[in-house]
Amino acid sequence: MRLYLIILSVFTFSPWGWSQESPRSNILFLAVDDMKDWIECLGGYEGKVYTPNIDRLAKRGMLFTNAHCVSPKCAPSRASLLTGLRPSTTGLYDNGHWWMPNLPGVVTLPQHFRNQNYRVVGAGKIFHHTAGNHPPNQWDAFFRLKFLEDPWFRGVKLNYPWSKPTPKPKGFPFSGVKGLGHENDWGVLNISDEKYDDALTVDYVIRFLETYKPKNVKPFFLACGLFRPHLPWYVPQKYFDQYPLEEIVLPKVLKSDLDDIPKAGLRFAKDRRYEFEIIKKADKWKEAIRAYLASITCADDRLGQVLTALDKSGYAENTIIVLWSDHGWHLGEKEHWHKSTLWEEATRVPLIISVPGFKPGVCQRPVSLLDLYPTLLELTKTLERSDAEKPTFDGESLVPLLKNPQAEWNRPVVIEFRRGNAAVRSEQYRYIRYEDGGEELYDHQQDPHEWHNLASSERHQEIKKKLKLKLPKKWAKSALTKRAFEFDPHTFTWKNKKTGEVTVGKEN
């Protein structure tokens, strides 16, 4: 990583890097939270799911059907995507790490485009949403999530000066399921549609597209991060209405599914299982699935508003659009409820890239969200260098696949979760190795649900051996946790309690 920082600091760029005859592309960077492959164009849900806007984006871009997160948890996944570096490189393994005081010199994706004289604007959840994860020096302008829709919970969790916890409202829990805790609640709030946090995020993004001038002088990097379908599943009633309870299809679950899972995998599966058990005991499994689907459709509707605004703005013909989710989600598969596993349900994500002048299509090659940083740099030609001068990213550019989705691609995806645990996903197989040496191997052609662990099969030892070579060779020491710092949200500084060193997240 040190090499990467040195290269970025010493390499000089043209102040614009483009000519009036060939303006650089804008970027519309669309993020959704906790969205698994339950969108119509991916077919992950066996019933009917309404995602018309994501589907129309897929028809104008490249849909990657075998795309995976870097880590199945919010903060490490997003930090990896936005730095181009793996958790095993940075030590950012979980939600309890601030990225900036641990990596004060790293050039993030938004910072890179600021350095390239882009107008860099964001809203919502791009980095992790809690205090300290969106430093002002990363953006020209940023609209933060305030969670005004549910301050009785998020008011405590955000830890910003404006975060004010309030008493729980009448009717809580809205799901009718007691004992789950707030974060697992779902239902309809007594507020208008436009007052939901994601609606405020989308409104900010649309206003930027409507008012940003002049065209073709300074390109923009515009990030829009939606919180849904992250828990709690609070969305307007009209989205619930699209999913009659009698039409909800439950995930397929094999009773003996966990019989061949090693101990570490069993621990991951058990984590937060009590929530699933409470839901089932209350006979609310279908209702919970319905709420998740309603949240997906709500997010899709809001994304559609942004895409329509882009088309009306006059910028669409010169704007790269990227849609991604930070990780997937379990809804009872493998008796698990939540993310935080190395199985397909938690790692497979929607990924669509639409590039002006590139043909739309569908790509089945295994790709990683880690590949987005180098891909955007190549597409915008903001780092044109010889091979010897390329920055050290842990991902690879997807431009060859954007040009030809059938191009040769002998590179499986590596997914990491906490220190020492990783999965390797090829076009056909998923191999998992845990820190304690436990292993799993699944053949997705024969076993798409990952029900049968082939790790001990003599016939599959050679396949396992090849995939094993792709595992991280070294695992960085865990980065300092939040407890190691004093964070001041007013000045946006972190002070290392042990060394006294101060990291500043604002510009002078």
C-alpha positions, 0 to 999 in steps of 0.5 A: 500500500505504501507503494500506492501512496508514493506513486499517487503523490509523485505522479503529475497530471495535466490540470484537466487531463482532457480537451474540449473536443473530448470531455471526460465522462461524468460518473453516477455512483449508485449504492444500495445497502444489504441488497442480495440477488433478489432483483428481477434481472438476477432471478435470486428470488423464486417469486415475483419481485418488482425492480423495473428501474434496476432492470432498465438500467441492466438493459442499458449497461453490463449486468454482472451476474456473478459479482461479489462483495469484498467482505460481507459487512458494511464498513469493511466492504465499503472501505475496500471498494473505496480504497481499492484495497482488501481487508487483509491489506489494510486490517479493516476487518469489521464495523468497529474501525475508522478507515481514515485514522488507520489509513491517513494517506490513502487516496480514496475513489472520491478523493482521486476524482477531486484530485482530477478536478471533478466536482465530487458530490455525495449523499446518503450511505457511501462509506459506512454511515456512522460518525467519522466515516465521511470526512469533509475532505473527501467531498466538495459537498455531501448530504449526510443521513440523519435518520430523522425517520427513526431517531429513537434508535439511530439517534443513539447509533450515529453519534453525531452532535445532531443525533438526539434519541427520542422515546419509542413511538406508539405502536412500536414494534411495528412488526408486532414481533416483540423481543427482536429489538429495534433494528430488526423491526419492519412496517410503515411509519406515520410520516409522508413518503418524502420525509424518509431518509432515502427520499431526502438523499434522492431529492438532494441528488436530483437537485444537483442534476437539475442545477449543475452548470456549466456542462462539459467544463468540469465533470462530476462524480455524483454518489447516491447511497440508499440505506434500504433494504438495510434494516429496519424495513420501514417503507411506505405502505404502497410498497407492502401492497405490491406483495400480497402475503399469500404470494410470498415464497420462502427460501428453500431450506434443507434440514440437514444443510449444516450437518457437513459444515465445519465449526467456524462455519457453524459459528457464523451461521449461529450468530444472530440466529435467535432473531430468525427463531423469534420470527419463526416462533411468531409465525412472521417469516413470510411477513419479514420476507415481504418487508424485505421485498417491499424495501427492495422495491422502494429502493428501486423506485428511488433509483428510478427517480435518479435515473430519470433525472439524469436522462432529463439533465442532458448529461446522460450521454456522457455519464458512466453509471455504476450500481452496486450493493455492499453485500447480500443477506440471509433470510433463513438460508443455512438457518442464518438471519443477517449478513456476515457469512462467506456463503453465496447468500451474503456475498453475491450482489447486484452490479451493473455498469453502464458506459456510453458507447459500450454495448449492453450485455450480461457477463457471467465471469466472477467479479468483485466490487474491489474491481470498481476503483481501477475500472473507473480510472481506466474508463475516465482515463485519469491514470494513463500509465505504463504497466510499471507505473500502475498504482497498487490496487488489489482489484483489476479493471473490468474494462475487458469484460465491459468490451466483451463479456465472454473475454478470457478471465481466469480470475476467481473472486476472493471474499474475506470476513474477519481475519483469516477467513476467506472464500474463493468464488470461480464461475463454477465453484465456491471454496471456503477456508476458515482461520482454524483450517475448516473447509467447504467446497460447493459446485454451483452447477450441481448445487446452487444452494450450497447444500453439499460440502465437497471439501472431503471429496477425493474427486474434487481435491485438485479443484480445491487445491487450485482455488486454495492458491488464490487465498490471501498469502498474508493477513494484515494485523487488525487495524486500531479500533474506535476505542483507540481514538478520541473523535471530535465530530466538530473539527473532524479530527481523531487523536490516537490515545496512545501516541497523541497523533492527530488525523484531520478529516477537514481541509485547511 
